[in-house]
Amino acid sequence: MESETPRVSFITILDFSEDARWLFLTESVSDLLGFEPRELLGRPALELVHPDEFSQVKQMHYDTIREDKAAALAYFRLKHKDPFKGYILCAVSRTVVHSVLVGSVSFATPGGKALQNTSTAQEVEVVTPSAKNFELRRWGDPSPMASSPSILDLTSPAACTSADMDTSSDASSSRSRGKKPTIISFNPLPAQSLRSALILDRFSIHCTVLYCSNDLLLSTTKVLGRSFFDFVTSRTEHNVRSWIDVIKSWGVNDRGQPSDGGFGFGKFVLLLAGRDSRGENEQDTPLSRRRDARINCRMPSSPRYASHSSPGTSSRSRPPTSLSSSTSDQEVSVDAIFSGHSDGILLVLRPTSKA
């Protein structure tokens, strides 16, 4: 059955609720898990987790948000829509982006691709017992994108109740003792450090912006449909283009199809006002040529490429103040995490710490 499972990777956004509800999915979810995006929007992502792994994955969801993690990778099983296909072992990445969890889900297969994914992730956790060969232990290297020092201390009473923390501690202790963890319960967690996520068209030389998670760095209405390089300063554009080319080459599976390929970390200067980065006679690669290299991938206007906003949680949160609202002509140095997937390039940005 593994040989029949498509080696694809879809991008997803989840909310901060204890159910981890789907807010956004790209269309390759149908290739991997059999569901159309519209069938999952607004539903709990945890309902697809294998019952034996549910409590641990729910605890991991909580810990990811509470600790403001980035580029974290986990291996666990998700249910396929076709009951005859059962549960699929998946590699699931997670990055906290202010008020949502942004990441991807791909088919987990051992070999070079798994080495690339685990070697570039900041954290690897194997939940499914039979997937221990995916486990990786680092040699104490520092985290390339650690939590911002200015985020709210979630251990304080203002951030979460003592009951939540006690439940979390009990669950962690149970895991360390090898016992089945307690299924925790918690209220939606507060927003974390200032980060934004973009989805770029990987099949375009201009990397058109298909999605922007919030207005904290760049105005959503300004960037959508434009070349990502319009918002990169000309002096750093060459480096960023070369990084994205590498990410595209990494994000190819063993069948030569667009897929996942680990994480890349970089730093460049963001131009908040934007510019025209295209030459006068330069044209984008024709869509018909681009489709030859991808797996049934459509632009966001497709009904299969969908987003959803749940009550009280938005996949495009717009806080009253943002960098772009008060400093429209400013250049901002940013840290970036790049990752390639079947349906696009996922880019997570945060302002570079001045410390």
C-alpha positions as CSV (number, residue, x, y, z in Angstrom):
1,M,0.0,0.0,0.0
2,E,2.9,2.3,0.7
3,S,4.0,2.2,-2.9
4,E,0.6,3.5,-4.0
5,T,0.6,6.4,-1.6
6,P,1.4,9.7,-3.4
7,R,4.7,11.3,-2.2
8,V,3.1,14.7,-1.8
9,S,3.1,17.5,0.8
10,F,0.2,19.8,1.5
11,I,0.4,23.1,3.4
12,T,-2.0,23.6,6.3
13,I,-3.0,26.2,8.9
14,L,-4.5,25.3,12.3
15,D,-6.0,27.4,15.1
16,F,-4.9,27.6,18.7
17,S,-8.0,25.7,20.1
18,E,-7.6,22.4,21.8
19,D,-9.2,20.7,18.8
20,A,-6.6,22.2,16.4
21,R,-9.2,23.1,13.8
22,W,-8.2,23.4,10.1
23,L,-8.3,27.0,8.9
24,F,-6.5,26.5,5.6
25,L,-5.4,23.6,3.4
26,T,-3.9,23.3,-0.1
27,E,-5.2,20.8,-2.5
28,S,-2.7,18.0,-2.2
29,V,-4.5,16.9,0.9
30,S,-6.8,15.1,-1.5
31,D,-3.9,13.1,-3.0
32,L,-2.4,12.2,0.4
33,L,-5.5,11.6,2.6
34,G,-8.4,11.5,0.1
35,F,-10.3,14.5,1.5
36,E,-11.1,17.6,-0.4
37,P,-10.0,20.8,1.5
38,R,-13.6,21.9,1.9
39,E,-14.4,18.7,3.7
40,L,-11.9,19.4,6.4
41,L,-12.2,23.2,6.9
42,G,-13.4,24.1,10.3
43,R,-13.2,20.5,11.6
44,P,-10.7,19.3,14.3
45,A,-7.5,18.1,12.8
46,L,-7.1,15.8,15.8
47,E,-10.0,13.7,14.8
48,L,-7.8,12.2,12.0
49,V,-5.1,11.2,14.5
50,H,-4.8,7.5,15.3
51,P,-6.6,6.7,18.7
52,D,-3.4,5.2,20.2
53,E,-1.6,8.5,19.5
54,F,-4.3,11.0,20.1
55,S,-3.4,12.1,23.7
56,Q,0.3,12.5,22.8
57,V,-0.4,14.5,19.7
58,K,-2.8,16.8,21.5
59,Q,-0.2,17.4,24.2
60,M,2.3,18.1,21.4
61,H,-0.2,20.6,19.9
62,Y,-0.4,22.4,23.2
63,D,3.4,22.4,23.8
64,T,4.1,23.7,20.3
65,I,2.0,26.8,20.9
66,R,3.0,27.3,24.6
67,E,6.7,27.2,23.7
68,D,6.3,29.2,20.5
69,K,8.1,26.6,18.4
70,A,9.3,26.9,14.8
71,A,10.3,24.3,12.2
72,A,9.3,21.4,14.5
73,L,8.7,18.0,12.9
74,A,6.7,15.0,14.1
75,Y,5.9,11.6,12.8
76,F,2.4,10.1,13.5
77,R,-0.5,8.5,11.7
78,L,-3.5,10.3,10.1
79,K,-6.7,8.6,8.9
80,H,-7.3,8.3,5.1
81,K,-10.8,9.0,3.9
82,D,-10.9,5.5,2.3
83,P,-11.3,3.1,5.2
84,F,-9.5,0.4,3.2
85,K,-6.4,2.5,3.3
86,G,-6.5,2.9,7.1
87,Y,-4.0,5.3,8.6
88,I,-1.1,6.9,6.8
89,L,2.3,7.5,8.5
90,C,2.9,11.2,8.0
91,A,5.6,13.8,8.6
92,V,3.9,16.8,10.1
93,S,5.8,20.2,10.4
94,R,4.6,23.0,12.7
95,T,5.6,26.6,13.2
96,V,3.8,29.1,15.4
97,V,2.9,32.2,13.4
98,H,1.5,34.7,15.9
99,S,-2.1,33.5,16.3
100,V,-2.1,30.3,14.1
101,L,0.0,27.2,13.5
102,V,1.4,27.0,10.0
103,G,2.9,23.8,8.7
104,S,2.7,20.9,6.3
105,V,1.8,17.2,6.1
106,S,3.6,14.8,3.9
107,F,3.9,11.1,3.3
108,A,6.7,9.7,5.6
109,T,9.1,7.5,3.8
110,P,12.6,6.5,5.0
111,G,15.7,7.3,3.0
112,G,17.4,10.4,1.8
113,K,14.2,12.6,2.0
114,A,13.7,11.7,5.7
115,L,17.3,12.5,6.4
116,Q,17.0,15.9,4.8
117,N,13.8,16.7,6.7
118,T,15.0,15.6,10.1
119,S,18.4,17.1,9.7
120,T,17.0,20.6,8.9
121,A,14.2,20.6,11.5
122,Q,14.7,22.3,14.9
123,E,12.9,19.5,16.7
124,V,12.0,15.9,15.7
125,E,9.4,13.9,17.7
126,V,8.4,10.4,16.7
127,V,5.0,9.4,18.0
128,T,4.3,6.2,16.1
129,P,6.3,3.4,17.7
130,S,7.0,1.7,14.3
131,A,8.6,4.9,13.0
132,K,11.6,5.0,15.3
133,N,13.9,4.9,12.4
134,F,13.0,8.5,11.7
135,E,14.3,9.6,15.0
136,L,17.2,12.0,15.1
137,R,19.4,13.2,17.9
138,R,21.3,16.4,17.5
139,W,24.7,17.3,18.9
140,G,23.5,20.2,20.9
141,D,23.3,22.7,18.1
142,P,21.5,26.0,18.9
143,S,18.1,26.7,17.5
144,P,18.3,28.8,14.3
145,M,14.9,30.5,15.1
146,A,14.4,30.5,18.8
147,S,11.4,32.0,20.5
148,S,11.4,35.7,20.5
149,P,12.4,37.1,23.9
150,S,9.5,39.5,24.0
151,I,6.7,37.0,23.9
152,L,4.3,36.6,26.8
153,D,5.5,34.2,29.5
154,L,2.9,31.5,29.2
155,T,3.8,30.1,32.6
156,S,2.3,33.2,34.2
157,P,-1.2,33.2,35.6
158,A,-2.2,35.7,33.0
159,A,-1.3,33.4,30.2
160,C,-2.9,30.2,31.3
161,T,-4.6,28.7,34.3
162,S,-2.7,26.7,36.9
163,A,-5.0,23.8,36.2
164,D,-3.8,23.8,32.6
165,M,-0.2,23.8,33.6
166,D,-0.7,21.0,36.1
167,T,-2.5,18.9,33.5
168,S,0.4,19.6,31.1
169,S,3.0,18.6,33.7
170,D,1.1,15.4,34.5
171,A,1.0,14.5,30.9
172,S,4.7,15.2,30.4
173,S,5.5,13.1,33.4
174,S,3.4,10.2,32.2
175,R,5.2,10.3,28.9
176,S,8.6,10.2,30.6
177,R,7.5,7.2,32.7
178,G,6.3,5.4,29.6
179,K,2.6,5.5,30.7
180,K,-0.2,6.6,28.4
181,P,-0.5,10.4,28.7
182,T,-3.6,12.1,30.1
183,I,-5.8,13.7,27.6
184,I,-5.4,17.4,28.4
185,S,-8.0,20.2,28.0
186,F,-7.3,23.9,27.6
187,N,-8.7,27.1,26.5
188,P,-7.5,28.8,23.2
189,L,-4.0,30.1,23.9
190,P,-2.9,33.7,23.4
191,A,-1.1,35.1,20.4
192,Q,2.7,34.5,20.3
193,S,5.7,36.4,18.9
194,L,5.5,38.6,15.8
195,R,5.7,36.3,12.8
196,S,4.0,36.2,9.4
197,A,3.6,33.4,6.8
198,L,3.5,33.6,3.1
199,I,2.7,30.9,0.5
200,L,4.6,31.5,-2.8
201,D,3.9,30.0,-6.2
202,R,6.9,27.6,-6.6
203,F,6.1,27.2,-10.4
204,S,6.7,30.9,-11.2
205,I,10.1,32.5,-11.6
206,H,8.6,35.5,-9.8
207,C,7.3,33.5,-6.8
208,T,3.9,35.2,-6.8
209,V,2.4,35.6,-3.3
210,L,-0.6,33.3,-3.1
211,Y,-1.4,33.7,0.6
212,C,-0.4,36.0,3.5
213,S,-1.4,35.0,7.1
214,N,-1.6,38.5,8.6
215,D,-0.6,42.2,8.3
216,L,2.1,42.3,10.9
217,L,4.9,42.8,8.4
218,L,3.4,43.2,5.0
219,S,-0.1,44.4,4.0
220,T,-2.1,41.4,2.8
221,T,-4.0,43.5,0.2
222,K,-0.7,44.9,-1.1
223,V,1.2,41.6,-1.5
224,L,-1.4,39.2,-2.8
225,G,-0.9,38.4,-6.5
226,R,2.5,40.3,-6.7
227,S,6.0,38.9,-7.1
228,F,7.5,38.2,-3.7
229,F,10.7,39.8,-4.9
230,D,8.9,43.1,-5.1
231,F,9.2,43.1,-1.3
232,V,12.9,42.1,-1.1
233,T,15.5,44.9,-1.4
234,S,17.5,44.8,-4.6
235,R,20.7,44.4,-2.7
236,T,19.5,41.1,-1.1
237,E,17.4,39.8,-4.0
238,H,20.1,37.7,-5.5
239,N,20.7,35.8,-2.3
240,V,17.0,35.2,-1.7
241,R,16.5,34.0,-5.3
242,S,19.4,31.5,-4.9
243,W,17.9,30.3,-1.6
244,I,14.5,29.7,-3.1
245,D,16.1,27.8,-6.1
246,V,17.8,25.5,-3.5
247,I,14.5,25.0,-1.7
248,K,12.8,24.1,-5.0
249,S,15.5,21.6,-5.7
250,W,15.2,20.1,-2.3
251,G,11.4,19.9,-2.5
252,V,11.3,17.0,-5.1
253,N,10.4,13.4,-4.2
254,D,12.0,10.2,-5.4
255,R,9.7,10.2,-8.4
256,G,10.8,13.7,-9.5
257,Q,7.5,15.3,-8.4
258,P,7.1,18.5,-6.3
259,S,7.0,17.6,-2.6
260,D,8.6,18.5,0.7
261,G,12.4,18.9,1.3
262,G,13.2,20.1,4.7
263,F,13.8,23.7,6.1
264,G,16.2,26.4,5.0
265,F,17.1,29.4,7.2
266,G,18.2,32.8,6.1
267,K,18.2,36.5,6.7
268,F,17.4,39.3,4.3
269,V,16.0,42.8,4.1
270,L,12.2,43.2,3.5
271,L,11.0,46.3,1.6
272,L,7.6,47.1,3.2
273,A,6.5,49.6,0.5
274,G,7.3,47.2,-2.3
275,R,8.8,47.9,-5.8
276,D,8.7,46.6,-9.3
277,S,11.2,43.8,-9.4
278,R,10.3,42.6,-12.9
279,G,12.1,43.8,-16.0
280,E,10.1,45.6,-18.7
281,N,10.4,42.7,-21.2
282,E,10.4,39.9,-18.6
283,Q,7.4,37.6,-18.6
284,D,6.4,34.9,-16.2
285,T,6.7,31.2,-17.2
286,P,3.6,30.2,-19.1
287,L,1.1,28.4,-16.9
288,S,0.8,25.5,-19.3
289,R,4.6,24.8,-19.0
290,R,4.5,25.1,-15.2
291,R,1.8,22.5,-14.8
292,D,3.9,19.9,-16.5
293,A,6.0,19.7,-13.4
294,R,3.4,19.7,-10.7
295,I,0.9,17.4,-9.2
296,N,-2.6,18.7,-10.1
297,C,-1.8,22.0,-8.4
298,R,-4.1,25.0,-8.8
299,M,-4.0,28.6,-7.9
300,P,-6.0,29.8,-4.8
301,S,-9.0,30.7,-6.9
302,S,-9.7,26.9,-7.1
303,P,-12.4,25.6,-4.9
304,R,-10.1,22.9,-3.7
305,Y,-7.6,25.5,-2.3
306,A,-9.5,26.9,0.6
307,S,-9.3,28.8,3.9
308,H,-11.7,29.1,6.8
309,S,-12.0,31.5,9.7
310,S,-13.4,30.1,12.9
311,P,-15.2,32.3,15.5
312,G,-12.6,34.3,17.4
313,T,-9.7,33.1,15.4
314,S,-8.7,34.3,12.0
315,S,-6.2,32.8,9.6
316,R,-5.5,36.4,8.5
317,S,-5.5,38.3,11.8
318,R,-5.2,42.0,11.4
319,P,-4.1,43.6,14.7
320,P,-4.7,47.4,15.1
321,T,-1.0,48.1,14.9
322,S,1.6,46.6,12.6
323,L,5.0,47.5,11.2
324,S,3.5,48.0,7.7
325,S,0.8,50.5,9.0
326,S,3.2,53.0,10.4
327,T,6.4,52.6,8.4
328,S,5.3,51.9,4.9
329,D,8.6,53.0,3.4
330,Q,10.8,51.2,5.9
331,E,13.3,48.4,5.3
332,V,13.1,45.7,7.9
333,S,15.7,43.0,8.4
334,V,14.0,39.6,8.8
335,D,14.8,36.0,9.8
336,A,13.2,33.5,7.4
337,I,12.3,29.9,7.3
338,F,11.8,28.5,3.8
339,S,10.3,25.1,3.0
340,G,9.1,23.6,-0.3
341,H,5.9,21.6,-0.8
342,S,3.8,20.2,-3.5
343,D,1.5,23.2,-3.7
344,G,3.9,26.1,-3.1
345,I,6.8,27.4,-1.0
346,L,6.0,28.2,2.6
347,L,7.9,31.2,4.0
348,V,7.8,32.3,7.7
349,L,9.2,35.7,8.6
350,R,10.0,37.5,11.8
351,P,11.9,40.8,12.5
352,T,15.5,40.2,13.2
353,S,16.3,40.6,16.9
354,K,18.4,43.7,17.6
355,A,20.0,42.0,20.7
